[in-house]
Amino acid sequence: MTPIPDDRDRLIFALDVADTESARSLVVRLGDTVTFYKVGLELAMSPGYFELVDWLKARGKKVFVDVKLFDVPATVAAAVTRLCARDVDFITVHGNQGIMAAAAEARSGSARILAVTALTSLDQGDLDDMGFACDIPTLVLSRARRALAAGCDGVVSSGLEVERLRAEAPERLIAVTPGIRPVANDERAPDDQKRVMTPRRAIASGADHLVVGRPIREAADPAAAAAAIQDEIAAAVAERGD
């Protein structure tokens, strides 16, 4: 697994809110319980997105720009170059070998390029409908291998596939796992995530970072919810022996 000096950075909170004002309010409310933030497509469609990124960095936070870049390689490379100028930490790409290689070559500074494998909102039936002639674990492992061959630093993958990735992919792979739910499937409220896992199990399987949104954002006390997940992550890392 990837060495991480501060285990608090393993939790990435998804700032999936409608506007930057709401995002800033949540960041202030969460305080020191969260050190790493994902800013995705919803906020990218709102005014002040890049100012929010700069504001987070000025507060000493790490930033995961999750915009899943998918375009011709030259355009993706130009976008990565601009994002790196803002000192972001993670950038996602969602394309073929040429796109991933262009993104990896364009990165600089502290930025790391993550390739999306298979969205956690998709299940096997969805992949069948999309025409993929393989199962989800096979697709994820294939995309991870191609991402590393292209020079990417890691992947975004469901916790359900991370254990196999760890068994077959190099240790330098950064594994970022979304679809994290603090309770088991039969206890949680329905949402759009289909392939989910608890924080403890995801860390035990080999995940480096966990992306959590709703369980923190919709909690009565978001800071307390984040702190509880941080405690669960710390206990799981200790059990794993990192």
C-alpha positions as CSV (number, residue, x, y, z in Angstrom):
1,M,0.0,0.0,0.0
2,T,1.0,3.6,-0.6
3,P,2.7,5.2,2.5
4,I,0.6,8.1,3.9
5,P,2.3,10.2,6.6
6,D,-1.0,11.4,8.1
7,D,-3.7,8.8,8.3
8,R,-6.3,11.6,8.5
9,D,-5.6,12.1,4.7
10,R,-7.1,8.7,4.0
11,L,-10.6,10.1,4.4
12,I,-11.7,12.2,1.4
13,F,-14.9,14.0,1.9
14,A,-17.0,14.5,-1.3
15,L,-18.1,18.1,-1.5
16,D,-21.1,17.2,-3.6
17,V,-23.2,20.3,-3.0
18,A,-24.9,22.8,-5.3
19,D,-22.7,25.9,-4.9
20,T,-19.4,27.1,-3.5
21,E,-21.0,29.0,-0.6
22,S,-22.5,25.7,0.7
23,A,-19.2,24.0,0.2
24,R,-17.3,26.6,2.2
25,S,-19.8,26.4,5.0
26,L,-19.4,22.6,5.2
27,V,-15.6,22.9,5.2
28,V,-15.7,25.3,8.1
29,R,-18.2,23.1,10.0
30,L,-16.0,20.0,9.5
31,G,-12.9,21.8,10.8
32,D,-10.0,19.6,11.5
33,T,-11.9,16.3,11.2
34,V,-11.4,16.4,7.4
35,T,-8.1,17.2,5.6
36,F,-8.9,16.1,2.1
37,Y,-11.7,17.2,-0.1
38,K,-13.1,16.0,-3.4
39,V,-14.6,18.7,-5.7
40,G,-16.5,17.2,-8.5
41,L,-18.7,18.0,-11.5
42,E,-21.6,19.5,-9.6
43,L,-19.4,22.2,-8.2
44,A,-17.5,22.5,-11.5
45,M,-20.8,23.8,-13.0
46,S,-21.0,26.5,-10.4
47,P,-19.4,29.9,-10.3
48,G,-16.3,30.1,-8.2
49,Y,-15.1,26.6,-8.6
50,F,-11.4,27.4,-9.0
51,E,-11.6,30.1,-6.3
52,L,-12.9,27.3,-4.0
53,V,-9.9,25.1,-4.9
54,D,-7.6,27.9,-4.1
55,W,-9.4,28.6,-0.8
56,L,-9.1,25.0,0.2
57,K,-5.4,24.9,-0.5
58,A,-4.9,28.2,1.4
59,R,-6.5,26.5,4.4
60,G,-3.9,23.6,4.2
61,K,-6.4,21.1,2.7
62,K,-5.6,18.5,0.1
63,V,-7.8,18.7,-3.1
64,F,-9.1,15.9,-5.3
65,V,-10.4,17.3,-8.6
66,D,-12.8,14.7,-9.7
67,V,-13.9,15.8,-13.2
68,K,-13.1,12.5,-15.0
69,L,-11.3,14.2,-17.9
70,F,-12.3,12.6,-21.2
71,D,-11.3,14.3,-24.5
72,V,-8.6,14.2,-27.1
73,P,-5.2,13.7,-25.5
74,A,-3.9,17.2,-26.2
75,T,-7.0,18.8,-24.6
76,V,-6.7,16.5,-21.5
77,A,-3.0,17.4,-21.2
78,A,-3.8,21.1,-21.3
79,A,-6.5,20.7,-18.6
80,V,-4.1,18.8,-16.4
81,T,-1.4,21.4,-16.8
82,R,-3.9,24.2,-15.7
83,L,-5.0,22.1,-12.7
84,C,-1.5,21.4,-11.6
85,A,-0.8,25.2,-11.6
86,R,-3.4,25.3,-8.7
87,D,-1.4,22.7,-6.7
88,V,-4.2,20.1,-6.6
89,D,-3.4,16.7,-5.3
90,F,-5.5,14.2,-7.3
91,I,-7.0,14.5,-10.8
92,T,-9.2,11.8,-12.4
93,V,-9.2,10.8,-16.0
94,H,-11.7,8.4,-17.7
95,G,-10.4,7.5,-21.1
96,N,-8.3,5.2,-23.3
97,Q,-4.5,4.6,-23.2
98,G,-3.7,7.8,-25.1
99,I,-5.8,10.0,-22.8
100,M,-4.3,8.5,-19.7
101,A,-0.7,8.7,-21.0
102,A,-1.2,12.4,-22.0
103,A,-2.6,13.2,-18.5
104,A,0.3,11.4,-16.8
105,E,2.9,13.2,-18.9
106,A,1.4,16.6,-18.3
107,R,1.2,16.3,-14.5
108,S,3.6,18.3,-12.3
109,G,4.1,19.2,-8.7
110,S,2.2,17.2,-6.1
111,A,-0.6,16.2,-8.5
112,R,-1.3,12.5,-9.0
113,I,-3.3,11.1,-11.9
114,L,-6.0,8.6,-11.1
115,A,-7.8,6.5,-13.7
116,V,-11.4,5.6,-13.2
117,T,-12.0,1.9,-13.6
118,A,-15.8,1.2,-13.2
119,L,-18.1,3.6,-11.5
120,T,-19.5,2.3,-8.2
121,S,-23.0,3.3,-9.4
122,L,-22.7,0.5,-12.0
123,D,-23.4,-3.2,-11.5
124,Q,-22.9,-6.1,-13.9
125,G,-26.3,-5.6,-15.5
126,D,-25.3,-2.0,-16.4
127,L,-22.0,-3.2,-18.0
128,D,-23.9,-5.8,-19.9
129,D,-26.3,-3.1,-21.2
130,M,-23.3,-1.0,-22.2
131,G,-21.8,-3.8,-24.3
132,F,-18.8,-4.8,-22.1
133,A,-18.1,-8.5,-22.7
134,C,-16.5,-9.2,-19.3
135,D,-17.3,-9.1,-15.6
136,I,-16.6,-6.1,-13.4
137,P,-13.5,-7.5,-11.6
138,T,-11.9,-8.3,-15.0
139,L,-12.7,-4.9,-16.4
140,V,-11.3,-3.1,-13.3
141,L,-8.1,-5.1,-13.3
142,S,-7.6,-4.5,-17.0
143,R,-8.1,-0.8,-16.6
144,A,-5.7,-0.7,-13.6
145,R,-3.0,-2.4,-15.6
146,R,-3.4,-0.1,-18.5
147,A,-3.4,3.0,-16.2
148,L,-0.1,2.0,-14.7
149,A,1.3,1.2,-18.1
150,A,0.3,4.7,-19.2
151,G,2.1,6.3,-16.2
152,C,-0.9,7.0,-14.0
153,D,-0.4,7.0,-10.3
154,G,-3.4,5.0,-9.3
155,V,-7.0,4.2,-9.8
156,V,-10.5,4.8,-8.5
157,S,-12.0,1.5,-7.7
158,S,-14.8,-0.1,-5.6
159,G,-13.6,-1.7,-2.5
160,L,-15.0,-4.9,-3.9
161,E,-12.1,-5.0,-6.4
162,V,-9.3,-3.5,-4.4
163,E,-8.2,-6.8,-2.8
164,R,-7.7,-8.4,-6.2
165,L,-5.8,-5.2,-7.4
166,R,-3.5,-5.5,-4.4
167,A,-2.8,-9.1,-5.2
168,E,-1.9,-8.5,-8.8
169,A,-0.9,-4.8,-9.2
170,P,2.3,-3.2,-8.0
171,E,2.4,-1.8,-4.5
172,R,3.0,1.7,-5.8
173,L,-0.6,1.8,-7.0
174,I,-2.8,4.4,-5.2
175,A,-6.2,2.9,-4.6
176,V,-9.0,5.4,-4.0
177,T,-12.3,3.8,-3.1
178,P,-15.7,5.5,-3.4
179,G,-19.0,4.0,-2.4
180,I,-18.1,3.9,1.3
181,R,-21.0,3.4,3.7
182,P,-20.4,3.1,7.5
183,V,-23.2,0.4,7.7
184,A,-23.7,-2.8,5.9
185,N,-25.9,-3.0,2.8
186,D,-29.0,-4.4,4.6
187,E,-28.9,-1.5,7.1
188,R,-28.4,1.5,4.9
189,A,-30.9,3.8,3.1
190,P,-31.1,3.2,-0.6
191,D,-29.0,5.5,-2.9
192,D,-27.4,5.5,-6.3
193,Q,-24.3,3.5,-5.1
194,K,-24.6,-0.2,-5.9
195,R,-21.1,-1.6,-5.1
196,V,-20.4,-0.4,-1.6
197,M,-18.3,-1.3,1.4
198,T,-17.8,-0.2,5.0
199,P,-14.6,1.8,5.9
200,R,-13.1,-0.9,7.9
201,R,-13.5,-3.6,5.2
202,A,-12.3,-1.3,2.5
203,I,-9.1,-0.5,4.4
204,A,-8.6,-4.2,5.2
205,S,-8.9,-4.9,1.5
206,G,-6.1,-2.6,0.7
207,A,-7.6,0.8,-0.1
208,D,-5.4,3.9,0.5
209,H,-8.1,6.5,0.5
210,L,-11.9,6.4,1.1
211,V,-14.3,8.8,-0.5
212,V,-17.3,9.5,1.7
213,G,-20.1,11.9,0.9
214,R,-23.7,11.4,2.1
215,P,-22.9,9.6,5.4
216,I,-21.1,12.8,6.5
217,R,-23.0,15.5,4.6
218,E,-26.5,14.2,5.7
219,A,-25.6,13.5,9.3
220,A,-27.1,15.6,12.1
221,D,-23.6,16.4,13.1
222,P,-21.2,16.1,10.1
223,A,-18.1,16.7,12.1
224,A,-19.0,13.9,14.5
225,A,-19.8,11.6,11.6
226,A,-16.4,12.4,10.0
227,A,-14.6,11.9,13.3
228,A,-16.3,8.5,13.7
229,I,-15.1,7.4,10.3
230,Q,-11.6,8.7,11.0
231,D,-11.6,6.5,14.1
232,E,-12.7,3.5,12.1
233,I,-10.1,4.1,9.5
234,A,-7.3,4.5,12.1
235,A,-8.4,1.2,13.8
236,A,-8.4,-0.6,10.4
237,V,-5.0,0.7,9.4
238,A,-3.6,-0.4,12.8
239,E,-5.1,-3.9,12.3
240,R,-3.6,-4.0,8.8
241,G,-0.2,-3.2,10.2
242,D,0.9,-0.3,7.9
